[in-house]
């Protein structure tokens, strides 16, 4: 049944059927054709896959991100980043990266980061003389920080799928996220200096203070979330609820930009995104159950250990595999399907599951910036009014930086594990 299942699923992918539907439909047809399992199992596995307290964090973090978007957070973070770094060579491009790092610590979503910030920053970069393809590429690449810097929806999925501590995953993403952000800033600086892109005017101390005070409540949110988790005040799931309440209070009563008429759009947008993610999780849960029943995880383990029992060789092979997968499959679906298959092999080879989880997420986040599926590229293309092949050309220097970062994160475990060691 395993071969039939994979054949059906790949056929649906080729026909352009949405990933969640492809997984669920292929699994249902495979069960029906096998005949050895009652179809009631399909419904049971769908329900069991999403029946998790930890998964409650996903709709809350999605809602918090939308509330912050409508609450005027984007422009305040942009103003602060501009005051801090706008006067450097390629200042507005660096502002894009810095703001994305700030916003990543709020939204937990890559696409949300690109959409919320790109609509402001990409036109601004183009107006300041940046080539369209590079302006869109900067935002697409910086947007991937939305799933690397905590809180992160893919980290929650990985934790649930592999029974790994979500709190440790959050902590593990801090140093890699900052490192990727700094390396992107350096790349933008070097390219901008070579091409002679315009600098912004250096802000005075007073203007810098005004930008900071305006963004203070936005900057306080990730501190509350991560500080509460790290301090044992609340769990990652509970922190998502805290984030929603805080985002609403700040947007409605401090910045006063969330109006009653906005609530319908906010809730509808949040429900749409959450439903898509949950559908993927449910379908992936059923698919994973069938694959486990057919002994696929053991076959995967035998394949990798048969090639080599070296952790280094395993990580090289897995990274190459995930780079290809990320080009064709959505990140959440990839984690839900592949993490339960690959993590046992990684643990068997002595690789810490938190470290391996960060590797998976950083690798698959790169897939958000690679054609043909790269969602960040499509959003940036739409905003910049360019074609996919144009923005891909602009991404080339940033691809080099991101691949170097991936290699460092893969082979220097301390980057992912130093902070989590302090978390119980």
Secondary structure, DSSP 8 states (H G I E B T S, - for coil): -HHHHHHHHHHHHHTT--HHHHHHHHHHHHHHHH-SS-THHHHHHHHHHH--STTHHHHHHHHHHHHHHHTTHHHHHHHHHHHHHTTSTTHHHHHHHHHHHHHHHHH--HHHHHHHHHHHHHHHHHHTT--HHHHHHHHHHHHGGGGTSSS-HHHHHHHHHHT--HHHHHHHHHHHHHHHHHHHHHHHHHHHHHHT--------HHHHHHHHHHHHHHHHHHHHHHHHHHTTSS-HHHHHHHHHHHHHHIIIIIS----GGGHHHHHHHHHHHHHHHHHHHHHHHHHHHHHHHTTHHHHHHHHHHHH---HHHHHHHHHHHHHHHHHHS-HHHHHHHHHHHHHHHHHHTT--HHHHHHHHHHHHHHGGGSTTT-HHHHHHHHHHT--HHHHHHHHHHHHHHHHHHHHHHHH-THHHHTTGGG--
